[in-house]
Amino acid sequence: MQIQLVWEKRKTRRAEGEEQEASEECPRCLPTAVMLIGGLLPTLCTVGLLQLLSAAGSIFDSARQLMSNGKNFSRVEVELSWSEALQHCRLHHTDLADLQSMNSVSSMRTLYSLTSSTEAWIGLFFNTRLRGLSWSSGSTFTAPVWSSLPVFQEGVCATLYSISIFPSLGASSCTERKPFICYYDPAVGHRIFTEPAPSLTTSPKPGAHLGALPSF
């Protein structure tokens, strides 16, 4: 993340009376201000500080995005637990990525640009109430044709990664911190106030990685 600050340039005088411009570092020029009739005008350095704060607020900006079937999929590189990622996706998008409607090799190729060897959370998790897999969006889960299915159990959530030209499903403890993929559906909007977070109950020890990687 690149942050650009605006430094205040002040004029100084040499002994000979010549003028030169010198840049001061922001922490030194923050207290200074330009006196005007009727008040104070903040210096350019103060403006630079405001730009810094604004840039820091964009830490969750998605690095990669794509459109598929009318939905906007976004990968966020900030590492969160599955539950934290779900809250973020529901607040700023619609939900964690639901791939049920993309249950074909050709459709999954479109998601390849959002994957890497680093696993990212998606909306699939082990539902302790149903004793099986569910999508956090509420879609009914059916086994994918584009990837083998890792072993899931209580406290385990799904990830998406790639080790070849196709994305693959992985499975990890829901308490691990990973990047994640959200989707936004204009027909649904944000779901933070309409959908409760799934209960993951007891989780495996943090850091445990479960399920064999699919082979091709």
C-alpha positions in Angstrom: 0.0 0.0 0.0 1.6 3.2 -1.1 1.1 6.3 1.0 1.9 9.7 -0.3 2.3 12.7 2.0 2.3 16.4 1.2 5.2 18.0 2.9 5.2 21.7 3.7 7.9 23.7 1.9 9.2 26.7 3.8 11.5 29.4 2.6 14.8 30.1 4.4 17.3 32.7 3.8 21.0 32.2 3.5 23.5 34.6 5.0 23.9 36.3 1.6 20.1 36.9 1.5 19.3 34.4 -1.2 16.2 32.3 -0.8 16.0 28.6 -1.0 13.3 26.1 -0.5 13.7 23.4 2.1 11.4 20.5 2.9 10.7 19.7 6.5 9.6 16.4 7.8 5.9 16.2 8.8 6.4 15.5 12.6 8.4 18.8 12.9 6.0 21.0 11.0 2.7 19.7 12.5 2.6 22.4 15.2 3.1 25.3 12.7 0.2 27.2 11.2 -0.2 30.2 9.0 -1.7 33.2 10.7 -4.6 34.7 8.9 -7.0 37.5 9.8 -9.8 35.9 11.9 -8.2 32.5 12.5 -5.6 29.9 11.6 -5.1 28.0 8.4 -3.7 24.4 8.8 -0.4 23.9 7.1 0.1 21.6 4.1 1.7 19.1 6.5 -1.5 18.7 8.4 -3.2 17.9 5.1 -0.5 15.3 4.6 -1.5 13.7 8.0 -5.1 13.6 6.9 -4.0 11.8 3.7 -2.1 9.3 5.8 -5.2 8.5 7.9 -7.3 8.2 4.8 -4.9 5.8 3.3 -4.8 3.7 6.4 -8.6 3.4 6.3 -8.3 1.6 3.0 -6.4 -1.3 4.3 -9.3 -3.7 3.5 -9.5 -2.5 -0.1 -9.8 -5.6 -2.4 -6.6 -6.3 -4.4 -8.3 -8.4 -7.1 -11.8 -8.4 -8.4 -13.8 -10.0 -11.2 -17.4 -10.3 -12.4 -19.2 -13.6 -12.9 -22.9 -14.4 -13.4 -23.8 -10.9 -12.3 -21.8 -11.1 -9.1 -18.6 -9.3 -8.2 -16.0 -11.5 -6.5 -13.2 -9.8 -4.5 -10.2 -11.1 -2.8 -9.0 -9.4 0.4 -5.4 -10.0 1.4 -5.9 -9.0 5.1 -5.7 -12.2 7.1 -8.7 -12.8 9.4 -10.4 -15.9 11.0 -13.3 -17.4 9.0 -15.9 -15.7 11.3 -14.2 -12.3 11.1 -13.9 -12.6 7.3 -17.6 -13.5 7.2 -18.5 -10.3 9.2 -16.4 -8.2 6.9 -17.9 -9.6 3.7 -21.5 -9.2 5.0 -20.8 -5.6 6.0 -19.0 -4.5 2.9 -20.2 -7.0 0.2 -22.9 -9.6 0.4 -21.2 -12.7 1.9 -18.1 -14.9 1.8 -17.8 -16.4 -1.7 -20.6 -18.8 -2.6 -19.3 -21.0 -5.5 -22.3 -23.3 -5.8 -23.6 -21.6 -8.9 -20.1 -22.1 -10.5 -20.2 -25.9 -10.4 -18.3 -26.5 -13.6 -14.7 -26.5 -14.7 -15.3 -23.7 -17.3 -16.9 -21.4 -14.7 -14.2 -22.1 -12.1 -11.6 -21.0 -14.6 -12.9 -17.5 -14.2 -12.0 -17.5 -10.5 -8.4 -18.5 -11.2 -7.2 -14.9 -11.1 -8.4 -14.6 -7.5 -6.4 -17.7 -6.3 -2.8 -18.4 -5.5 -0.9 -21.0 -3.5 -2.0 -19.1 -0.4 -5.4 -20.4 0.7 -8.2 -17.9 1.1 -11.5 -18.4 3.0 -14.7 -19.0 1.1 -18.3 -19.4 2.5 -18.3 -23.2 2.9 -18.1 -24.6 6.4 -19.0 -27.7 8.4 -22.6 -27.1 9.8 -22.7 -28.8 13.2 -26.5 -28.7 13.2 -26.8 -30.5 9.9 -23.6 -32.5 10.4 -22.5 -31.6 6.9 -21.3 -28.8 4.7 -23.3 -25.6 4.1 -22.7 -22.3 2.4 -22.8 -19.2 4.7 -25.1 -17.6 2.1 -27.7 -20.3 2.6 -27.2 -22.1 -0.7 -27.6 -25.9 -0.6 -24.2 -27.6 -1.0 -23.6 -30.3 -3.6 -20.2 -31.8 -4.2 -18.2 -29.9 -6.8 -17.1 -31.5 -10.1 -14.0 -29.3 -10.4 -12.2 -30.4 -7.2 -12.0 -33.4 -4.8 -13.5 -32.8 -1.4 -11.2 -32.6 1.6 -12.1 -34.0 5.0 -14.4 -31.7 7.0 -15.5 -31.9 10.6 -16.7 -29.6 13.4 -14.8 -26.3 13.5 -13.4 -26.7 9.9 -14.0 -24.3 7.1 -13.2 -24.3 3.4 -10.5 -22.5 1.5 -9.8 -21.9 -2.1 -6.3 -22.0 -3.6 -4.5 -23.1 -6.8 -1.5 -25.3 -7.5 -2.3 -25.8 -11.2 -4.5 -24.1 -13.8 -7.7 -24.8 -11.8 -8.7 -23.7 -8.3 -8.9 -26.4 -5.6 -10.8 -26.7 -2.3 -8.9 -26.9 1.0 -10.0 -27.3 4.6 -8.5 -25.6 7.7 -9.4 -24.8 11.2 -11.9 -21.9 11.2 -9.7 -20.0 13.8 -6.7 -19.7 11.4 -6.1 -16.3 9.9 -6.1 -16.2 6.1 -7.0 -13.9 3.2 -10.6 -14.3 2.0 -12.8 -14.0 -1.0 -16.1 -12.1 -0.8 -18.9 -11.7 -3.4 -21.4 -8.9 -3.9 -24.8 -9.7 -5.5 -26.8 -6.5 -6.4 -30.0 -8.4 -6.0 -29.2 -9.2 -2.4 -27.1 -6.3 -1.2 -25.4 -6.3 2.2 -26.5 -9.1 4.7 -25.0 -7.9 8.0 -28.4 -7.0 9.5 -30.4 -9.8 8.0 -28.3 -13.0 8.5 -26.9 -14.3 11.8 -23.4 -15.7 11.8 -23.2 -19.5 11.7 -22.3 -21.2 14.9 -19.0 -23.1 14.5 -19.0 -24.3 18.2 -15.9 -26.2 19.3 -13.0 -25.7 16.9 -9.8 -27.8 16.4 -6.6 -26.3 17.8 -5.6 -23.1 15.9 -3.0 -23.9 13.3 -4.2 -27.4 12.5 -4.5 -28.0 8.8 -6.9 -30.8 7.9 -7.6 -32.7 4.7 -5.4 -33.9 1.9 -4.7 -31.6 -1.0 -6.4 -32.7 -4.2 -4.2 -34.2 -6.9 -4.5 -33.7 -10.6 
